[in-house]
Amino acid sequence: MRMKMDNGFYVDPVGTARGLALWWSNDVKMSILAYEKNFIDTVISINGEDEWFGTFIYAPSYDVEKQGFWERLGSLRDDVNAKWCIMGDTNTVASPNEKDGGSTFDHNNAKWFHDFMEKSYLMEIQSKGGTYTWSNQRSEENVIREKLDRVLSSVEWNFLFPKAIAVIEIPIASDHTPIILLNNGLKKKARTEFKFESRWTLEEECLNIVQEEWAPTEQRNHRGTFRVKLRRTKVKLWKWNRENVRKG
């Protein structure tokens, strides 16, 4: 996959699991301060503005490793006044209302996470777009949904970016949803509505796209809710129309 970025840094996976990757463009000045299998710690300046610490995480999924991870992460910043932002998969459900289905809420995991936030003087950035960021993608009666991915920041970082917001997108090719951190908030702009055109029904490729996303085959009967399938279909039809039909 081509990211169209100028720079990159990688932490190799352990076997077939974990692994981290960062990409950034030349308008971002980024230096790697420390890394391990579960995080990459950096210092960042965008377009020559004030520097701040950015830590990108993939927290352990095994309970036995979680408490030690949050303690190591907390030790990265001695200065409680640091401009610090943490983003990624916390692998922790922080409260009962962040979980739907599956096993009962784990109070120990939540306590370790909240202890880390309290000791590091961090808060969670406001998010928009949904409650849950992970799903097992099963059928409705067996679905499990949780909020695992989030953006945390210090008060000083918030002073630097008072309009910052985390946007939770629709998952396309993963059981996790993408999270986009907008440092300067949402920008209002003209919205282009998606409209299905009747003439598309005359094109065989259009029919193939719809059938592929909605056919109840064994491989696709667990791939998501009505909203997710509708999103997939809309994206594919929009790309197909732009790349093929409009060329004519």
C-alpha positions as CSV (number, residue, x, y, z in Angstrom):
1,M,0.0,0.0,0.0
2,R,1.4,3.4,-1.0
3,M,1.0,5.9,1.9
4,K,2.5,8.9,-0.1
5,M,4.5,9.9,3.0
6,D,8.1,11.0,3.1
7,N,9.4,9.3,6.2
8,G,8.7,6.1,8.2
9,F,9.7,4.2,11.3
10,Y,8.8,0.6,12.2
11,V,8.9,-1.8,15.2
12,D,8.9,-5.4,13.9
13,P,6.1,-7.7,15.0
14,V,6.6,-10.5,17.5
15,G,5.9,-13.5,15.3
16,T,2.6,-12.7,13.5
17,A,1.4,-10.3,16.3
18,R,1.9,-6.7,17.4
19,G,4.2,-4.5,15.4
20,L,4.0,-0.7,15.0
21,A,4.5,1.7,12.1
22,L,4.7,5.5,11.8
23,W,4.6,7.5,8.6
24,W,4.9,11.3,8.4
25,S,5.4,14.0,5.7
26,N,8.2,16.6,5.5
27,D,6.1,19.3,7.1
28,V,6.2,17.3,10.3
29,K,9.5,17.4,12.2
30,M,9.6,14.1,14.2
31,S,12.4,12.5,16.3
32,I,12.2,9.1,17.8
33,L,13.0,9.2,21.5
34,A,12.3,5.6,22.6
35,Y,10.5,2.5,21.4
36,E,9.6,-1.1,22.3
37,K,7.2,-3.7,21.1
38,N,4.2,-1.8,22.5
39,F,4.9,1.9,21.8
40,I,6.9,4.5,19.9
41,D,7.7,7.7,21.8
42,T,8.5,10.8,19.8
43,V,8.9,14.6,19.9
44,I,6.9,16.4,17.2
45,S,6.7,19.9,15.6
46,I,4.3,20.6,12.8
47,N,5.1,23.4,10.4
48,G,7.7,24.8,12.8
49,E,5.3,25.3,15.6
50,D,5.8,24.4,19.3
51,E,7.2,21.0,20.0
52,W,5.2,18.3,21.9
53,F,5.6,14.7,22.8
54,G,3.6,12.1,20.8
55,T,3.4,8.5,21.9
56,F,1.8,5.9,19.7
57,I,0.8,2.7,21.4
58,Y,-0.4,-0.8,20.9
59,A,-1.1,-1.9,24.5
60,P,-0.7,-5.6,25.4
61,S,-3.7,-7.8,25.0
62,Y,-2.7,-10.2,27.8
63,D,-3.8,-9.2,31.3
64,V,-0.5,-10.3,32.9
65,E,1.4,-7.7,30.8
66,K,-0.9,-4.7,31.2
67,Q,-0.1,-3.3,34.6
68,G,3.7,-3.3,33.8
69,F,3.0,-1.6,30.4
70,W,1.1,1.3,31.9
71,E,3.8,1.8,34.6
72,R,6.6,1.9,31.9
73,L,4.6,4.3,29.8
74,G,4.1,6.6,32.7
75,S,7.8,6.6,33.4
76,L,8.5,8.3,30.0
77,R,7.6,11.8,31.3
78,D,9.1,13.1,34.5
79,D,7.7,16.6,33.9
80,V,4.0,16.8,34.8
81,N,3.8,20.0,32.7
82,A,4.9,18.3,29.5
83,K,2.9,18.8,26.3
84,W,2.0,15.1,25.8
85,C,-0.4,13.3,23.5
86,I,-0.9,9.5,23.5
87,M,-2.8,7.8,20.7
88,G,-3.6,4.2,19.7
89,D,-5.0,0.9,20.9
90,T,-5.2,0.8,24.7
91,N,-6.6,-2.7,24.8
92,T,-8.6,-1.6,27.8
93,V,-12.3,-1.0,28.3
94,A,-12.2,2.0,30.7
95,S,-15.9,1.8,31.9
96,P,-18.9,-0.6,31.7
97,N,-20.6,1.7,29.1
98,E,-17.7,1.2,26.7
99,K,-18.6,-2.5,26.3
100,D,-21.5,-4.3,24.6
101,G,-21.6,-8.1,24.7
102,G,-19.0,-10.7,25.6
103,S,-17.4,-11.3,29.1
104,T,-18.1,-9.1,32.1
105,F,-16.3,-5.7,32.6
106,D,-12.8,-6.2,33.9
107,H,-12.3,-3.8,36.9
108,N,-8.6,-4.6,37.3
109,N,-7.6,-3.6,33.7
110,A,-9.7,-0.4,34.1
111,K,-8.0,0.4,37.4
112,W,-4.5,0.1,36.0
113,F,-5.4,2.3,33.1
114,H,-7.0,5.0,35.3
115,D,-4.1,4.9,37.7
116,F,-1.8,5.6,34.8
117,M,-4.0,8.5,33.6
118,E,-4.2,10.0,37.1
119,K,-0.4,9.7,37.9
120,S,0.4,11.2,34.4
121,Y,-2.2,14.0,34.7
122,L,-3.9,12.9,31.4
123,M,-7.4,13.2,30.1
124,E,-9.2,11.7,27.1
125,I,-9.7,13.9,24.0
126,Q,-13.3,14.3,23.0
127,S,-14.3,11.9,20.2
128,K,-16.9,12.1,17.5
129,G,-18.4,9.5,15.3
130,G,-19.3,6.5,17.6
131,T,-18.9,4.8,20.9
132,Y,-17.1,1.6,20.0
133,T,-13.8,1.3,18.2
134,W,-13.5,-2.6,18.0
135,S,-15.9,-5.3,17.1
136,N,-15.6,-9.1,16.6
137,Q,-17.7,-8.6,13.4
138,R,-20.0,-11.5,14.2
139,S,-23.8,-11.6,13.6
140,E,-26.0,-9.4,15.7
141,E,-26.8,-12.0,18.4
142,N,-23.1,-12.8,18.9
143,V,-21.6,-9.4,18.4
144,I,-19.1,-7.9,20.9
145,R,-18.2,-4.2,20.7
146,E,-15.8,-2.3,22.8
147,K,-14.0,1.0,23.0
148,L,-10.3,0.2,23.0
149,D,-8.8,2.9,20.8
150,R,-8.5,6.5,22.1
151,V,-6.5,9.7,22.3
152,L,-5.1,11.0,25.6
153,S,-3.5,14.3,26.4
154,S,-2.1,16.5,29.1
155,V,-3.6,19.9,30.0
156,E,-0.6,21.6,28.5
157,W,-1.1,19.8,25.2
158,N,-4.8,20.9,25.3
159,F,-3.7,24.5,25.7
160,L,-1.6,24.1,22.6
161,F,-4.5,22.6,20.6
162,P,-7.7,23.7,22.4
163,K,-10.0,22.6,19.4
164,A,-8.5,19.1,19.1
165,I,-11.0,16.3,18.5
166,A,-10.7,12.6,17.7
167,V,-12.9,11.4,14.8
168,I,-13.9,7.7,14.9
169,E,-14.4,6.5,11.3
170,I,-16.3,3.5,9.9
171,P,-14.1,0.3,9.7
172,I,-13.3,-0.8,6.2
173,A,-10.7,-3.6,6.3
174,S,-10.1,-4.2,10.0
175,D,-11.9,-5.1,13.2
176,H,-10.7,-1.7,14.6
177,T,-12.1,1.6,13.5
178,P,-9.6,4.3,12.2
179,I,-9.2,7.2,14.5
180,I,-8.2,10.6,13.1
181,L,-6.8,13.3,15.4
182,L,-7.6,16.7,14.2
183,N,-5.5,19.2,16.1
184,N,-7.4,22.2,15.0
185,G,-10.9,20.7,15.1
186,L,-13.4,20.0,12.5
187,K,-13.4,22.3,9.5
188,K,-16.8,23.1,8.0
189,K,-16.8,22.7,4.2
190,A,-19.3,22.1,1.5
191,R,-20.6,18.5,1.6
192,T,-20.8,16.4,-1.5
193,E,-23.8,14.1,-1.2
194,F,-23.5,10.6,-2.6
195,K,-26.3,9.9,-5.1
196,F,-27.0,6.6,-6.8
197,E,-27.7,7.3,-10.5
198,S,-30.3,5.2,-12.3
199,R,-28.1,4.9,-15.4
200,W,-25.6,2.8,-13.3
201,T,-28.1,-0.1,-13.4
202,L,-27.2,-0.5,-17.1
203,E,-23.6,-1.2,-16.2
204,E,-22.6,-4.8,-15.3
205,E,-19.8,-3.7,-13.0
206,C,-22.3,-1.8,-10.9
207,L,-24.4,-4.9,-10.4
208,N,-21.3,-6.9,-9.5
209,I,-20.2,-4.4,-6.8
210,V,-23.7,-4.5,-5.1
211,Q,-23.9,-8.3,-5.3
212,E,-20.4,-8.7,-3.9
213,E,-21.1,-6.6,-0.8
214,W,-24.6,-7.9,-0.1
215,A,-24.6,-11.5,-1.2
216,P,-25.2,-13.7,2.0
217,T,-22.2,-16.0,1.3
218,E,-20.4,-17.9,4.0
219,Q,-17.4,-15.5,3.9
220,R,-19.5,-12.4,4.2
221,N,-22.4,-13.2,6.6
222,H,-20.3,-12.0,9.6
223,R,-18.6,-8.9,8.1
224,G,-20.7,-6.3,9.8
225,T,-23.9,-4.5,10.3
226,F,-26.2,-2.9,7.7
227,R,-24.5,0.5,8.2
228,V,-21.0,-1.0,7.5
229,K,-22.2,-2.9,4.4
230,L,-23.9,0.3,3.1
231,R,-20.7,2.2,3.7
232,R,-18.6,-0.3,1.8
233,T,-21.0,-0.3,-1.2
234,K,-21.1,3.5,-1.3
235,V,-17.3,3.8,-1.2
236,K,-16.9,1.2,-4.0
237,L,-19.6,2.7,-6.2
238,W,-18.1,6.2,-5.7
239,K,-14.6,5.0,-6.7
240,W,-16.0,3.0,-9.7
241,N,-18.0,6.0,-11.0
242,R,-15.0,8.4,-10.6
243,E,-12.5,6.0,-12.3
244,N,-14.6,4.5,-15.0
245,V,-18.0,6.0,-15.8
246,R,-16.8,9.7,-15.8
247,K,-13.9,8.8,-18.2
248,G,-16.5,8.2,-20.8
